Amino acid sequence: MAHLSILKHTTDSLDSIKADAISIGIFKDGSMSSRGKAVDNMLNGQISSAYKRGDIKGKHSETTIFYAENGPVIVIGLGKADNFETECIRKIGGTLAKKAISKKYAHVACENFGGKASVPFGRALAEGLVLGSYQFNDYMTKKKDELFELKKVTVSGGSRDGLDKGSIIGNGVCFARNLGNHPGNVTTPTRLANEAKKIGRRGKMNVTVFDREKFTEMGMGALAGVAAGTDEPPKF
């Protein structure tokens, strides 16, 4: 399994962050946040000029790469400004993560797209970045050095608290995806029970695992019956 492991918040300007690429957004009407405008100025107006020519249209999740002296700039379309909700920014995060992986950018610095600074928008961006970077590669035949991962994203502006919450949610979803993506002879009931115990210990929660005998006594015969045809003992 591979997914984004480092998500950092900063108030530094994008051009001051050392990364493999930076990313900003542009709405369908051509408007940009203050951070986006600063990057456009750094590029001597290339982004706004491309919009005026119709080369970029600001459509949601449209991606265009410009090149500054200090590296690539990924410009992502944000769609209509009056329709920009949390689900939009979640998808933007996923789009950026996938683009970074395809271009082999291990560290990307991006703005808080649309200039949204609330906790829900920060959480949605983090969820999109983490989930968009998820790759289940445990059984791939490619050598490890041929597989590429997005390792770090630095977000300039927005809500630090929102990013932290979104990262936790995204990592939890990736963990569940990983368990589900393994075959049944790997993600066995015993393994699931052990993983639940680990989570319980980390979260200081009590976890009780019932075996076949116990949950049969509890009247859960249907569950015992489903697992009757396997040598792997059922757990609940």
RAJO-V106606 format. One record per backbone hydrogen bond with DSSP energy under -1.0 kcal/mol. CO is the residue of the C=O (numbers start at 0). NH is the residue of the N-H. Records with the same first field share a line. If there is no record, write none. Layout:
CO=NH ; NH
//
This chain:
1=134
5=152
7=154
9=156
12=15
13=16
20=108
21=73
22=110
23=75
25=77
26=29
30=26
32=36
33=37
34=38
35=39
36=40
37=41
38=42
39=44
40=43
44=48
45=49
46=50
47=51
48=52
49=54 ; 55
57=78
58=61
61=76
63=74
65=72
67=70
70=67
71=21
72=65
73=23
74=63
75=25
76=60
78=27
79=82
80=83
82=84
84=88
85=89
86=90
87=91
88=92
89=93
90=94
91=95
92=96
93=97
94=98
95=99
96=100
97=101
98=102
99=104
105=150 ; 151
106=19 ; 20
107=153
108=22
109=155
110=112
111=114
117=121
118=122
119=123
120=124
121=125
122=126
123=127
124=128
125=129
126=130
127=131
128=132
134=1
136=139
142=145
143=146
150=5
151=107
152=7
153=109
154=9
155=111
158=162
159=163
160=164
161=165
162=166
163=167
164=168
165=169
166=170
167=171
168=172
169=173
170=174
171=175
172=176
173=177
174=178
175=179
176=180
177=181
182=185 ; 186
185=187
187=191
188=192
189=193
190=194
191=195
192=196
193=197
194=198
195=199
196=200
197=201
198=202
199=204
209=235
210=214
211=215
212=216
213=217
214=219
215=218
219=223
220=224
221=225
222=226
224=227
226=229
//
